[in-house]
Amino acid sequence: MLKCREIEQLASDYLDQDLSFRQRMAFKMHLFMCHNCRNYLRQLKTTISSIRLMPVNQSIVVDDKVKDLAKQLLEQTSKT
């Protein structure tokens, strides 16, 4: 039987239907028994659906406050 870590690694291939029959059956068996992995797969599906709904040409506004915050974060991470 697959482990949770393997489910995490194979989830995208499962959703894209890129697994062999044997892999799909092992994947489904694990999902049948593991509540956490069922939740993970449901959240992954929701994320993918949400991303598909986003406009393609959405522009990102970066103002001086965002630049200052990014600079502070970089300084903080370089200190550790």
Backbone as CSV, one residue per row, in Angstrom:
resi,resn,N_x,N_y,N_z,CA_x,CA_y,CA_z,C_x,C_y,C_z
1,MET,0.839,-1.192,0.000,0.000,0.000,0.000,0.875,1.242,0.000
2,LEU,0.410,2.273,-0.662,1.149,3.523,-0.731,1.141,4.228,0.621
3,LYS,2.185,4.992,0.861,2.275,5.817,2.066,1.783,7.231,1.730
4,CYS,1.461,7.992,2.748,0.953,9.351,2.555,1.922,10.205,1.733
5,ARG,3.199,10.065,1.967,4.199,10.832,1.221,4.122,10.506,-0.274
6,GLU,3.889,9.255,-0.603,3.770,8.849,-2.004,2.491,9.408,-2.632
7,ILE,1.425,9.478,-1.849,0.181,10.078,-2.329,0.429,11.538,-2.683
8,GLU,1.133,12.223,-1.822,1.463,13.629,-2.058,2.238,13.792,-3.367
9,GLN,3.174,12.900,-3.605,4.007,12.982,-4.805,3.250,12.601,-6.076
10,LEU,2.276,11.712,-5.966,1.553,11.220,-7.129,0.239,11.945,-7.393
11,ALA,-0.175,12.837,-6.515,-1.494,13.458,-6.605,-1.713,14.178,-7.938
12,SER,-0.752,14.936,-8.391,-0.909,15.658,-9.660,-1.055,14.688,-10.825
13,ASP,-0.240,13.650,-10.829,-0.348,12.643,-11.889,-1.697,11.932,-11.831
14,TYR,-2.192,11.693,-10.639,-3.503,11.062,-10.481,-4.593,11.944,-11.084
15,LEU,-4.562,13.238,-10.759,-5.576,14.155,-11.279,-5.462,14.324,-12.790
16,ASP,-4.249,14.236,-13.320,-4.023,14.332,-14.763,-4.234,13.003,-15.477
17,GLN,-4.588,11.975,-14.717,-4.815,10.622,-15.232,-3.566,10.073,-15.927
18,ASP,-2.408,10.310,-15.297,-1.132,9.848,-15.833,-0.562,8.666,-15.055
19,LEU,-1.380,7.962,-14.301,-0.916,6.800,-13.543,-1.351,5.519,-14.250
20,SER,-0.564,4.487,-14.065,-0.954,3.182,-14.597,-2.172,2.664,-13.829
21,PHE,-2.790,1.629,-14.348,-3.955,1.041,-13.686,-3.592,0.600,-12.269
22,ARG,-2.475,-0.052,-12.132,-2.034,-0.542,-10.825,-1.794,0.611,-9.846
23,GLN,-1.146,1.679,-10.312,-0.891,2.847,-9.466,-2.211,3.504,-9.050
24,ARG,-3.163,3.611,-9.997,-4.466,4.208,-9.673,-5.200,3.411,-8.607
25,MET,-5.151,2.101,-8.719,-5.844,1.260,-7.734,-5.195,1.390,-6.356
26,ALA,-3.857,1.433,-6.308,-3.165,1.612,-5.032,-3.481,2.992,-4.448
27,PHE,-3.531,3.989,-5.320,-3.846,5.352,-4.908,-5.264,5.392,-4.308
28,LYS,-6.235,4.812,-5.020,-7.623,4.816,-4.553,-7.785,4.031,-3.254
29,MET,-7.055,2.942,-3.119,-7.119,2.145,-1.890,-6.632,2.975,-0.699
30,HIS,-5.543,3.696,-0.899,-5.019,4.536,0.179,-6.036,5.627,0.533
31,LEU,-6.615,6.266,-0.500,-7.605,7.316,-0.244,-8.809,6.772,0.520
32,PHE,-9.200,5.550,0.213,-10.327,4.926,0.893,-10.062,4.813,2.395
33,MET,-8.795,4.593,2.751,-8.445,4.350,4.152,-7.899,5.584,4.884
34,CYS,-7.515,6.622,4.152,-6.816,7.754,4.785,-7.590,9.065,4.607
35,HIS,-8.169,9.524,5.680,-8.942,10.765,5.676,-8.064,11.968,5.323
36,ASN,-6.853,12.012,5.855,-5.957,13.150,5.611,-5.604,13.286,4.135
37,CYS,-5.353,12.183,3.485,-5.007,12.232,2.057,-6.228,12.592,1.207
38,ARG,-7.408,12.160,1.618,-8.624,12.581,0.917,-8.780,14.094,1.018
39,ASN,-8.528,14.648,2.199,-8.580,16.106,2.369,-7.533,16.799,1.514
40,TYR,-6.325,16.245,1.491,-5.247,16.828,0.689,-5.640,16.865,-0.788
41,LEU,-6.178,15.765,-1.297,-6.560,15.703,-2.702,-7.699,16.684,-2.994
42,ARG,-8.660,16.793,-2.092,-9.757,17.735,-2.266,-9.236,19.174,-2.302
43,GLN,-8.296,19.500,-1.421,-7.716,20.844,-1.397,-6.914,21.124,-2.667
44,LEU,-6.208,20.129,-3.162,-5.450,20.294,-4.399,-6.391,20.557,-5.570
45,LYS,-7.491,19.820,-5.650,-8.489,20.042,-6.698,-9.060,21.451,-6.615
46,THR,-9.357,21.907,-5.403,-9.904,23.252,-5.207,-8.910,24.317,-5.640
47,THR,-7.648,24.119,-5.304,-6.607,25.067,-5.694,-6.487,25.144,-7.202
48,ILE,-6.473,23.999,-7.859,-6.361,23.970,-9.318,-7.564,24.656,-9.957
49,SER,-8.756,24.386,-9.445,-9.964,25.022,-9.982,-9.927,26.532,-9.789
50,SER,-9.460,26.974,-8.637,-9.374,28.413,-8.357,-8.385,29.096,-9.288
51,ILE,-7.267,28.463,-9.534,-6.253,29.036,-10.417,-6.786,29.148,-11.839
52,ARG,-7.547,28.156,-12.260,-8.118,28.189,-13.616,-9.124,29.324,-13.778
53,LEU,-9.752,29.745,-12.688,-10.729,30.829,-12.749,-10.090,32.215,-12.775
54,MET,-8.822,32.300,-12.451,-8.142,33.593,-12.418,-7.943,34.115,-13.839
55,PRO,-8.043,35.434,-14.021,-7.792,36.010,-15.346,-6.334,35.786,-15.763
56,VAL,-6.150,35.540,-17.040,-4.817,35.244,-17.553,-3.914,36.469,-17.520
57,ASN,-4.445,37.603,-17.883,-3.633,38.824,-17.993,-3.779,39.721,-16.780
58,GLN,-3.844,39.138,-15.606,-3.990,39.920,-14.387,-2.656,40.586,-14.066
59,SER,-2.684,41.896,-13.934,-1.452,42.608,-13.621,-1.278,42.711,-12.110
60,ILE,-0.038,42.692,-11.680,0.287,42.783,-10.262,0.804,44.187,-9.987
61,VAL,0.205,44.850,-9.013,0.609,46.207,-8.655,1.622,46.122,-7.525
62,VAL,2.802,46.662,-7.775,3.843,46.686,-6.757,4.154,48.148,-6.466
63,ASP,3.812,48.584,-5.266,4.090,49.963,-4.893,5.306,50.005,-3.957
64,ASP,5.645,51.189,-3.490,6.822,51.359,-2.639,6.705,50.597,-1.326
65,LYS,5.498,50.494,-0.774,5.314,49.765,0.485,5.645,48.283,0.305
66,VAL,5.216,47.717,-0.803,5.501,46.302,-1.073,6.994,46.101,-1.273
67,LYS,7.635,47.023,-1.985,9.087,46.932,-2.203,9.842,47.026,-0.878
68,ASP,9.412,47.946,-0.006,10.055,48.086,1.307,9.877,46.824,2.145
69,LEU,8.694,46.256,2.117,8.433,45.030,2.858,9.294,43.885,2.336
70,ALA,9.408,43.765,1.023,10.249,42.720,0.427,11.704,42.908,0.835
71,LYS,12.155,44.136,0.859,13.530,44.428,1.263,13.766,44.033,2.719
72,GLN,12.812,44.357,3.589,12.924,43.993,5.004,12.938,42.477,5.186
73,LEU,12.103,41.784,4.446,12.069,40.322,4.543,13.396,39.704,4.093
74,LEU,13.956,40.242,3.029,15.257,39.743,2.564,16.349,39.986,3.591
75,GLU,16.317,41.160,4.218,17.300,41.469,5.255,17.138,40.537,6.443
76,GLN,15.905,40.257,6.836,15.656,39.358,7.966,16.140,37.942,7.682
77,THR,15.885,37.460,6.478,16.274,36.085,6.157,17.775,35.958,5.983
78,SER,18.445,37.035,5.568,19.897,36.945,5.411,20.617,36.986,6.757
79,LYS,19.949,37.487,7.803,20.539,37.545,9.133,20.531,36.177,9.821
80,THR,19.625,35.300,9.399,19.528,33.991,10.053,20.333,32.945,9.360
